[in-house]
Amino acid sequence: MAWIETIPPEEAGGPLKKEYDEAVARSGSVANVVSLSSLNPGALSAWIGVYKAVMHGPSPLERYERELVATIVSQENACRY
């Protein structure tokens, strides 16, 4: 298994702390997939912006349909997310 250095929530400051705080507000914790970009808070912010646009923005798909697609793709990729 690969090892990627991350900054844990208790050590986060500045823009990273803001992203982590928003993650906790959204889902109750900082998911591993979020912490993977902790060394580059700018990239993390951009990635979360894309996620929000895809999952919450205007779309011909309902929210549950988008979640279903994400779940199936994750399952096919043997990903736990």
Kinemage of the C-alpha trace (Angstrom):
@kinemage 1
@onewidth
@group {chain A} dominant
@subgroup {mainchain}
@vectorlist {calphas} color= white
{ca met a 1} P 0.000 0.000 0.000
{ca ala a 2} L 1.261 3.478 -0.863
{ca trp a 3} L 2.008 5.977 1.859
{ca ile a 4} L 1.206 9.647 1.322
{ca glu a 5} L 2.219 12.324 3.793
{ca thr a 6} L -0.753 14.292 5.090
{ca ile a 7} L -1.371 17.009 7.635
{ca pro a 8} L -3.733 15.807 10.373
{ca pro a 9} L -6.658 18.073 11.304
{ca glu a 10} L -5.172 18.978 14.696
{ca glu a 11} L -2.060 20.384 12.972
{ca ala a 12} L -3.859 22.283 10.194
{ca gly a 13} L -3.719 26.042 9.991
{ca gly a 14} L -4.723 28.812 7.595
{ca pro a 15} L -6.498 27.771 4.379
{ca leu a 16} L -6.124 24.061 5.178
{ca lys a 17} L -7.853 24.487 8.532
{ca lys a 18} L -10.701 26.261 6.726
{ca glu a 19} L -11.064 23.342 4.284
{ca tyr a 20} L -10.918 20.811 7.110
{ca asp a 21} L -13.489 22.738 9.163
{ca glu a 22} L -15.824 22.816 6.155
{ca ala a 23} L -15.301 19.076 5.622
{ca val a 24} L -16.252 18.393 9.235
{ca ala a 25} L -19.333 20.611 8.862
{ca arg a 26} L -20.375 18.680 5.718
{ca ser a 27} L -19.785 15.133 6.862
{ca gly a 28} L -18.746 15.069 10.495
{ca ser a 29} L -15.077 14.301 9.862
{ca val a 30} L -12.169 14.844 7.488
{ca ala a 31} L -12.270 11.967 5.009
{ca asn a 32} L -8.988 10.403 3.917
{ca val a 33} L -9.692 11.472 0.348
{ca val a 34} L -9.756 15.103 1.564
{ca ser a 35} L -6.584 14.843 3.651
{ca leu a 36} L -4.659 13.449 0.667
{ca ser a 37} L -4.401 16.992 -0.709
{ca ser a 38} L -3.488 18.557 2.629
{ca leu a 39} L 0.024 19.505 1.492
{ca asn a 40} L -1.515 21.693 -1.222
{ca pro a 41} L -4.559 23.521 0.196
{ca gly a 42} L -5.059 25.414 -3.081
{ca ala a 43} L -5.422 22.167 -4.999
{ca leu a 44} L -7.696 20.801 -2.266
{ca ser a 45} L -9.940 23.861 -2.527
{ca ala a 46} L -10.113 23.521 -6.324
{ca trp a 47} L -10.893 19.790 -6.072
{ca ile a 48} L -13.676 20.418 -3.557
{ca gly a 49} L -15.052 23.116 -5.868
{ca val a 50} L -15.256 20.602 -8.711
{ca tyr a 51} L -16.866 18.044 -6.393
{ca lys a 52} L -19.497 20.564 -5.272
{ca ala a 53} L -20.228 21.593 -8.864
{ca val a 54} L -20.650 17.986 -9.989
{ca met a 55} L -22.630 16.752 -7.007
{ca his a 56} L -24.643 19.865 -6.094
{ca gly a 57} L -24.721 22.034 -9.230
{ca pro a 58} L -27.359 22.132 -11.960
{ca ser a 59} L -27.710 18.777 -13.689
{ca pro a 60} L -30.300 16.681 -15.506
{ca leu a 61} L -29.561 14.023 -12.862
{ca glu a 62} L -31.150 14.098 -9.432
{ca arg a 63} L -28.802 14.176 -6.448
{ca tyr a 64} L -29.525 10.547 -5.560
{ca glu a 65} L -28.686 9.525 -9.145
{ca arg a 66} L -25.319 11.278 -8.938
{ca glu a 67} L -24.597 9.547 -5.621
{ca leu a 68} L -25.580 6.220 -7.161
{ca val a 69} L -23.204 6.739 -10.108
{ca ala a 70} L -20.398 7.702 -7.706
{ca thr a 71} L -21.064 4.630 -5.561
{ca ile a 72} L -21.070 2.244 -8.515
{ca val a 73} L -17.877 3.718 -9.978
{ca ser a 74} L -16.182 3.477 -6.584
{ca gln a 75} L -17.286 -0.140 -6.227
{ca glu a 76} L -16.020 -0.994 -9.703
{ca asn a 77} L -12.688 0.631 -8.845
{ca ala a 78} L -12.498 -1.334 -5.559
{ca cys a 79} L -12.544 1.969 -3.675
{ca arg a 80} L -14.139 2.293 -0.246
{ca tyr a 81} L -15.433 5.815 -0.931
